[in-house]
Structure formats: structure tokens, C-alpha cells
Amino acid sequence: MNFLLDLFLPKFCFGCQKPGSYLCSRCYKTINFTNVTLCPVCEKPSPFGYTHFRCQTKFGLDGMYVLADYSGTLRHMIHYLKYRHVFSLDEILVKMLLDHYPSQMPEFDLLTSIPLHPKRYRERGYNQAEIIARLFGQKKHLAFSGRLLVRNRQTLPQMSIKNFKTRRKNIVGAFSYANKIPIGGKNIAIVDDVATTGATISEAAKVLKQNGAEKVWGIVLAR
């Protein structure tokens, strides 16, 4: 039913409710796009989100690009894609990502996304991060696979946990390498819709690097 509503009912701007599109030009300007990119480890300024040399570890993220702050109109749009089945939002979200994507970003061999636990996937019926990653890959002519990682257990939503150490503990050991696609020596980008501290993407990157990936980045819509 939600899918049919998405197809046939008029679109309204998520910012001002103006009919015609999900995001009007005026509300587009209210989105707080990233102006200063940060190292994903120390969260201090770093060109294009590269991990500072002093912050690098053997199995750590090599960088993370964040499109915008998780607030206002963008927050509503992500919420409706994630929980309300408004699938056609993927086009405008990916277009925003492409419009702001730095040309100085590394070249990637493969895109993947943060997987859901099978139980949560069955409940929701889809993975919003996979939807974004797959379309982004199509637009950038990059290979995508949703079969690199599996989620071993259900975890609490990271945004519901305030303490950083508790967030890290919540996600440790949550992923395993699916061993279905060779990743040795490959540069991989993990796409997700929202990051809080980056602990989830960091844990996923660790698993990929432990299984041979050369470089691993995060690409996130909002933080």
C-alpha cells in the first residue's frame, strides 16, 4: 500500500509542504551540507575526510565522507525512506550526494552497504542503505555488492546510545565477512544513511580489512 501511495499521490516538499517535489529549491538551501570535512577518528579537519596519518591503524577506516548534518529537512527525508517506504526518495538523496561528492575522493573497486540483521530485514522488507548504495553505484558506474558482510546479531540502534564506549561495545563483533566475493587488495566504500560516532562503519571496515581489503572508506548521507 505504501508503495502505491508513493507512486500515485502528489509529492510535497519535506521542508515546507509545497506540492510538486519532495524538496523545493528554497528548502534545498536550508540543508546544512558539510563545509569542513573531518577525520573520522579524531573529528578534526582533514581534506575530504581522510583519516589523519597519526590516527591510522592497521584495520581502521581510511576516511569517511559525510554529505550533511542529520537535521531538518534531510532528517525527515531519511526517516521517511527508512521507516515509511517512500522509496522514490532515493533519487533525490543520491542526486544530492552526487552533486556534492568531491572529485578528489579515491577510486573504489567496489561499493557495499551496512547490512541489517535478517530478522530486522524481514520486519522492514528492505535495507535503506543498500537502496542508496546500489543507486549511487549505478550513477557512478561502480560495482555494488550487498553480500560482502553479514550481520551476526541484532544490536541496539546506535542513535539510542549516548555513551561512546557503550556504542563501541554494542557493535563489536556484529559483522562477519560473507566470503562470497574476493576482496583482497580492493578499495571498498561502505555506504550508510546515518552515522553517529562512526562506530558501525569502523567495525565493518575492520572486518573487511581483516579479510584482505586494501583501503576502506565510509560514505554517509548524514551525521
N, C-alpha and C positions, 0 to 999 in steps of 0.2 A: 504493500500500500504506500509506504513512504517513497519508494522508488517511483511509483506512478505519480504521486504528488509532485515530486521533484521534476518530472518530465513535463507535466501539463499545467501546473498552476503558475501564475505570473511570478517573475522574480522581483524581489525587493532588496534594496541596499541594506546590508547588515549594520551599517552605521546610522543612517538617517531614515530608513524605510521608504525611500524614494523608489517607485517602480521602474523596472526596465533592466536592472542588472543587480548582481549580488554586491557590487562595490562601485559606487559612483566616483567620479573624478575628484570631487570635493573631499569625500571620506578617505579616498586613497592617500591624500596628502596628510591625513592625521595619523597614519601608521608610523610608528617610531622605528624606522629602518636603522640597521646598525651603521653607525658612523665610524666608531673606533673598534676595530676587531681586537679580540683578546686571546692570549694564550689560554688553552683550556685547563691548564694545571694551576698556574698562579693567578690567572684572571687579570693580568696586567697587559697593557697594549702590546700587540705583536702584529706585524704585517700579515694581513689576510687570514689571521687566526693560526699561524704556525706555532707549534709548541717551542718555547724558548730552548736553546741548547742546554741550559742548566737545568731545565725541567724535564728533559727527555729521559725515559727509561727504556729498557730492552723491549718490554711488551706494552708500552704506553701509546696513547694517541699521538700521531704526528701533527695533528692540527684539527681545528673544528671551525667551520664557517656557520655563523648564525645570521639568518636573514633579518630578524627584527625582534623587538621586545614582545613578550607574551602579555598583551594588554589590549584593551579597547576593542575595536572592530575586528582586528586579526584574531584575537582570542575567541570572539563569538564565532567566527568563521571556522576555526579549527574545531571548536566544540561541536558545531553542527555537522561537520564532516565525520567527526569521531563517534558521536553518540546519536545523531538524528538521521543518519543515512542520506544526507544531502550530497550525493556522490559527484554531482557536476561542479562542486566547489573545487575539485582537484585541478580543473583547467586554470582557474584564476589564481590559485595558490602557486601552482607551478610556474605560471607566467610571471608572477612577482619574483619568484626565485630566479628565473632565467634573466629577467630584466636587471637584477642587482648582482648577479653572480660574477665575481671578479675574474677577469681574463687571466690573472696571474696564478690562479689555482693550479695545483698539479694535474697531470693527466692520469686518469684512472682506467684500469683494465676492467673493472667490474664494480657494479653497484649492488648493494644489498640493503635490507631494512631490519630494524629491530623486530624480532618475531614475538607474537603473542603465544601464551600457553594454549595448548589445544582446547582446553575447557573454555577459556575466555574467547577463543576464536569461534567456537561453536555458539556461544551465547550471543556474540556480536554479529557474526556472519561474515566478517571481513576484517582486514588489518589496514587501518588508515595510513600507516607509514608505508606499507607495501604499495598502496594505490599511488601515493605521491612519488615514491621511488621509481616505480615502473614507468609512469608518465614522464618523469624527469629524464629517465634513461632514453626513452623514445625520442624526446626532443633534442637530447644531446648526442644521440647516436652512440650510446654506451650500453654494453651488455648488462642485463639485470638478472639476478637470481635471488629468489626468496628461500632457497634451500641450503644456504651456507651454514646457518645457525639453527639450532632448536632450543626451545625454552624448556628447561628441566622441571621447573616448578613455578607455581603461581607466587607472585610477590605482591606486596602492598604497593599501591601507586606511589611513586617517588614524591609527587607533589603533596601527599598527605603526611609526609615525614619531615619534621622541622630540623632535626639534628643531623649534621653532615655525616658523622660516624655511623649513625643508625642507618642512613641511606646507603652507605657503602656496604654495611653488613647485610642489608636487605637484598642486595643484588649480587653479592659474591656467590659464584658457583651456579648462577641462574641459567647460563648458556653452555651449550656444547657445540663443537664443530660437527656438522652432519656428515662430513666425509663423502659427499656425493659429487663434488666438483673440485678439481685440483686448484689450490690457491698458492702453491709455492712460488715465491718471487713476484707475486702480483701486488699491484697498488689497488687498494679497495676503499670505497667510500661507503659508510653506513649512513643511511638516511632515516631521520625520525622527525616526527611532527613537533614535539616539545622536549626541551631539556631543562632540568633544574640546575643541578650541580654538574651534570655531565657524567655522573657515575655509571649510568646504564650503558652509554656508548663506550665509555672507557672499559667496562667489563667485557663488552662484546669485542672490542678491539684486542684486548688481551688474549682472548680465545683464538681469534684469527691469527694473531702473530705467533702464538704458541704452536700453531699448525702450519707455519711457513709463509704467511703473508709478509711482504716486504715493507709496505707503508700502509697505514690505515688512518683515514680521516673520518670525521663526522660532518654531516651536512644536515642542518636543523632549521626548520621554519621559524621557530620562536624559542626564546629562553627568558 
